[in-house]
Amino acid sequence: MIYKLKKGEHTAITDDADKRDRFIRLGFVLQKEPKKKEKE
């Protein structure tokens, strides 16, 4: 799973849950990726 975090102008992308938690402690906010795979 890829985690995408944002803090102001900065964006962090990681697939490591430990790094994700470290970024959250630094004030980053986990972004919810839209999971839309619907056919049009």
LOVO-683447 format. One record per atom (N, C-alpha, C): residue in one letter; chain; x, y, z; atom name. Coordinates in steps of 0.2 Angstrom, whole numbers, m for minus. Example, Ala and Ser with C-alpha at 12.3 -4.5 7.8 and 13.67 -1.06 7.14 Angstrom:
REM LOVO-683447
[node "a" "A" [66 m28 39] "N"]
[node "a" "A" [62 m22 39] "CA"]
[node "a" "A" [66 m16 39] "C"]
[node "s" "A" [64 m11 35] "N"]
[node "s" "A" [68 m5 36] "CA"]
[node "s" "A" [64 0 39] "C"]
REM end
This chain:
REM LOVO-683447
[node "m" "A" [4 m6 0] "N"]
[node "m" "A" [0 0 0] "CA"]
[node "m" "A" [4 6 0] "C"]
[node "i" "A" [2 11 m4] "N"]
[node "i" "A" [6 17 m4] "CA"]
[node "i" "A" [3 23 0] "C"]
[node "y" "A" [6 26 4] "N"]
[node "y" "A" [4 31 9] "CA"]
[node "y" "A" [6 38 6] "C"]
[node "k" "A" [1 42 6] "N"]
[node "k" "A" [3 49 3] "CA"]
[node "k" "A" [1 54 9] "C"]
[node "l" "A" [6 58 11] "N"]
[node "l" "A" [5 62 17] "CA"]
[node "l" "A" [6 69 14] "C"]
[node "k" "A" [3 74 17] "N"]
[node "k" "A" [4 81 15] "CA"]
[node "k" "A" [5 86 22] "C"]
[node "k" "A" [9 91 21] "N"]
[node "k" "A" [10 96 26] "CA"]
[node "k" "A" [12 102 23] "C"]
[node "g" "A" [7 106 22] "N"]
[node "g" "A" [8 113 19] "CA"]
[node "g" "A" [9 111 11] "C"]
[node "e" "A" [15 114 9] "N"]
[node "e" "A" [18 113 2] "CA"]
[node "e" "A" [21 106 1] "C"]
[node "h" "A" [23 103 7] "N"]
[node "h" "A" [27 97 7] "CA"]
[node "h" "A" [22 91 6] "C"]
[node "t" "A" [25 86 2] "N"]
[node "t" "A" [21 80 1] "CA"]
[node "t" "A" [26 74 2] "C"]
[node "a" "A" [24 69 6] "N"]
[node "a" "A" [28 63 7] "CA"]
[node "a" "A" [24 57 4] "C"]
[node "i" "A" [28 53 1] "N"]
[node "i" "A" [25 46 m2] "CA"]
[node "i" "A" [29 41 1] "C"]
[node "t" "A" [26 36 4] "N"]
[node "t" "A" [30 30 7] "CA"]
[node "t" "A" [25 24 6] "C"]
[node "d" "A" [29 18 6] "N"]
[node "d" "A" [25 12 7] "CA"]
[node "d" "A" [27 8 13] "C"]
[node "d" "A" [30 12 18] "N"]
[node "d" "A" [32 9 24] "CA"]
[node "d" "A" [28 12 30] "C"]
[node "a" "A" [24 8 33] "N"]
[node "a" "A" [20 10 39] "CA"]
[node "a" "A" [24 14 44] "C"]
[node "d" "A" [30 12 46] "N"]
[node "d" "A" [34 15 51] "CA"]
[node "d" "A" [36 22 49] "C"]
[node "k" "A" [38 23 43] "N"]
[node "k" "A" [39 30 40] "CA"]
[node "k" "A" [33 34 40] "C"]
[node "r" "A" [27 31 38] "N"]
[node "r" "A" [21 34 38] "CA"]
[node "r" "A" [19 37 45] "C"]
[node "d" "A" [20 33 50] "N"]
[node "d" "A" [19 35 57] "CA"]
[node "d" "A" [24 41 59] "C"]
[node "r" "A" [30 40 57] "N"]
[node "r" "A" [35 45 59] "CA"]
[node "r" "A" [33 52 55] "C"]
[node "f" "A" [30 52 49] "N"]
[node "f" "A" [28 58 46] "CA"]
[node "f" "A" [22 61 49] "C"]
[node "i" "A" [17 57 52] "N"]
[node "i" "A" [11 59 55] "CA"]
[node "i" "A" [14 62 62] "C"]
[node "r" "A" [19 60 65] "N"]
[node "r" "A" [21 63 71] "CA"]
[node "r" "A" [24 70 70] "C"]
[node "l" "A" [27 71 64] "N"]
[node "l" "A" [30 77 62] "CA"]
[node "l" "A" [24 82 59] "C"]
[node "g" "A" [18 80 59] "N"]
[node "g" "A" [13 85 58] "CA"]
[node "g" "A" [10 84 51] "C"]
[node "f" "A" [12 78 47] "N"]
[node "f" "A" [9 77 41] "CA"]
[node "f" "A" [2 74 42] "C"]
[node "v" "A" [m2 75 37] "N"]
[node "v" "A" [m9 72 37] "CA"]
[node "v" "A" [m9 67 31] "C"]
[node "l" "A" [m12 61 33] "N"]
[node "l" "A" [m13 56 28] "CA"]
[node "l" "A" [m18 58 23] "C"]
[node "q" "A" [m17 57 17] "N"]
[node "q" "A" [m22 59 11] "CA"]
[node "q" "A" [m26 53 10] "C"]
[node "k" "A" [m32 53 9] "N"]
[node "k" "A" [m36 48 7] "CA"]
[node "k" "A" [m36 48 m1] "C"]
[node "e" "A" [m34 42 m4] "N"]
[node "e" "A" [m34 42 m11] "CA"]
[node "e" "A" [m40 39 m13] "C"]
[node "p" "A" [m43 43 m18] "N"]
[node "p" "A" [m50 40 m21] "CA"]
[node "p" "A" [m49 34 m24] "C"]
[node "k" "A" [m53 29 m23] "N"]
[node "k" "A" [m53 22 m25] "CA"]
[node "k" "A" [m59 21 m30] "C"]
[node "k" "A" [m59 25 m36] "N"]
[node "k" "A" [m64 25 m41] "CA"]
[node "k" "A" [m62 21 m47] "C"]
[node "k" "A" [m64 15 m47] "N"]
[node "k" "A" [m62 11 m53] "CA"]
[node "k" "A" [m69 9 m57] "C"]
[node "e" "A" [m74 13 m57] "N"]
[node "e" "A" [m80 12 m60] "CA"]
[node "e" "A" [m80 14 m67] "C"]
[node "k" "A" [m83 10 m71] "N"]
[node "k" "A" [m83 11 m78] "CA"]
[node "k" "A" [m88 16 m80] "C"]
[node "e" "A" [m87 20 m85] "N"]
[node "e" "A" [m91 26 m87] "CA"]
[node "e" "A" [m96 24 m92] "C"]
REM end
